[in-house]
Amino acid sequence: MASRREARRQAIDVLYQADITGVDPVRVLEQWDAAARDVGAFARKLIVGVAADAPEIDDVLASHSEHWALDRMASVDRVVLRVAIYELLHGDDVPPAVAIDEAVRAAKDLSTEDSGAFVNGILGRIVAERAD
């Protein structure tokens, strides 16, 4: 069984593929299944959830991304943020600090060192607003 961190990375992989190819994330997941790539239950939950709630997630992301249009963000940063925002909005079993930490770590590992601060800033604003 994959750890939640590994599942998040797998979800990011599928969602990144969907983002750069313009294919629906659920369709990409089906392609992975057809290729016998093992996708765990938590990764599936994230992929399907992000796909289903994409308009809400992107509205939240756009409203908290000061001076950044969604289409100007690096694709991997956008995908990492979408997963984290999904967890912040709908992950009742994931503390906000964990969602943020995992997203910052993924951004640093998969994008640039500056991406970690970028992701942290956006997610911090979302959490602060939701706490009010």
MORA-V833408 format. One record per residue. N is the residue number from 1. RES is the residue in one small letter. PSI is psi in radians with two decimals (999 if undefined). OMEGA is omega in whole degrees, -180 to 180 (999 if undefined). NEAR is the number of other ideal C-beta (glycine too) atoms within 10 Angstrom. Layout:
n=(N,N)
res=(RES,RES)
psi=(PSI,PSI)
omega=(OMEGA,OMEGA)
near=(NEAR,NEAR)
//
This chain:
n=(1,2,3,4,5,6,7,8,9,10,11,12,13,14,15,16,17,18,19,20,21,22,23,24,25,26,27,28,29,30,31,32,33,34,35,36,37,38,39,40,41,42,43,44,45,46,47,48,49,50,51,52,53,54,55,56,57,58,59,60,61,62,63,64,65,66,67,68,69,70,71,72,73,74,75,76,77,78,79,80,81,82,83,84,85,86,87,88,89,90,91,92,93,94,95,96,97,98,99,100,101,102,103,104,105,106,107,108,109,110,111,112,113,114,115,116,117,118,119,120,121,122,123,124,125,126,127,128,129,130,131,132)
res=(m,a,s,r,r,e,a,r,r,q,a,i,d,v,l,y,q,a,d,i,t,g,v,d,p,v,r,v,l,e,q,w,d,a,a,a,r,d,v,g,a,f,a,r,k,l,i,v,g,v,a,a,d,a,p,e,i,d,d,v,l,a,s,h,s,e,h,w,a,l,d,r,m,a,s,v,d,r,v,v,l,r,v,a,i,y,e,l,l,h,g,d,d,v,p,p,a,v,a,i,d,e,a,v,r,a,a,k,d,l,s,t,e,d,s,g,a,f,v,n,g,i,l,g,r,i,v,a,e,r,a,d)
psi=(2.34,2.60,2.90,-0.63,-0.80,-0.67,-0.71,-0.73,-0.68,-0.74,-0.73,-0.74,-0.84,-0.82,-0.58,-0.79,-0.76,-0.74,-0.79,-0.38,-0.25,0.30,2.48,2.36,-0.62,-0.61,-0.71,-0.73,-0.74,-0.67,-0.71,-0.74,-0.77,-0.51,0.15,0.58,2.14,2.09,2.03,2.96,-0.75,-0.71,-0.76,-0.76,-0.77,-0.80,-0.89,-0.70,-0.80,-0.74,-0.78,-0.61,0.32,-0.79,-0.76,-0.80,-0.80,-0.56,-0.80,-0.78,-0.83,-0.66,-0.25,0.06,1.43,2.19,0.28,2.05,2.57,-0.71,-0.18,-0.26,2.62,2.41,-0.77,-0.67,-0.75,-0.74,-0.77,-0.78,-0.71,-0.76,-0.81,-0.72,-0.70,-0.81,-0.65,-0.67,-0.62,-0.03,1.35,-0.41,0.16,1.98,2.51,-0.69,-0.62,-0.78,-0.74,-0.83,-0.78,-0.71,-0.75,-0.77,-0.77,-0.74,-0.75,-0.70,-0.65,-0.28,-2.04,2.89,-0.67,-0.47,-0.58,-0.80,-0.68,-0.87,-0.77,-0.75,-0.80,-0.84,-0.62,-0.73,-0.69,-0.82,-0.74,-0.72,-0.71,-0.44,-0.40,999)
omega=(-180,175,177,178,178,178,178,180,178,177,178,179,-179,-178,176,178,179,-178,-176,179,-178,180,178,-178,179,177,177,177,177,178,177,178,-179,178,179,174,-176,177,-176,-175,-178,177,178,179,180,-178,-179,179,179,179,-177,-176,-175,-180,179,-179,-179,175,178,-179,-179,-177,-180,-179,-178,176,179,172,-178,-177,177,179,172,-177,-178,178,180,-180,178,179,179,179,-179,180,176,180,178,-177,-170,-178,-177,-178,-179,177,180,-180,179,179,180,-179,180,-180,179,179,179,180,179,-178,-171,-177,-179,176,178,180,178,179,179,180,180,-179,-179,-178,176,177,180,-178,-180,-180,-179,180,-179,999)
near=(7,15,10,16,13,13,20,24,19,21,29,26,19,24,27,18,17,21,17,11,11,6,13,12,24,16,12,20,22,12,15,19,12,8,7,6,12,9,17,16,10,17,25,18,15,26,26,15,20,25,20,14,17,15,8,13,22,16,13,21,20,12,11,19,20,8,5,15,8,13,7,9,20,15,14,21,23,20,27,33,27,27,25,32,25,27,25,20,16,16,18,6,7,16,11,18,9,15,22,20,15,20,27,21,16,25,27,17,13,17,19,13,8,12,22,19,13,20,23,17,14,23,25,14,14,22,16,11,11,11,7,4)
//
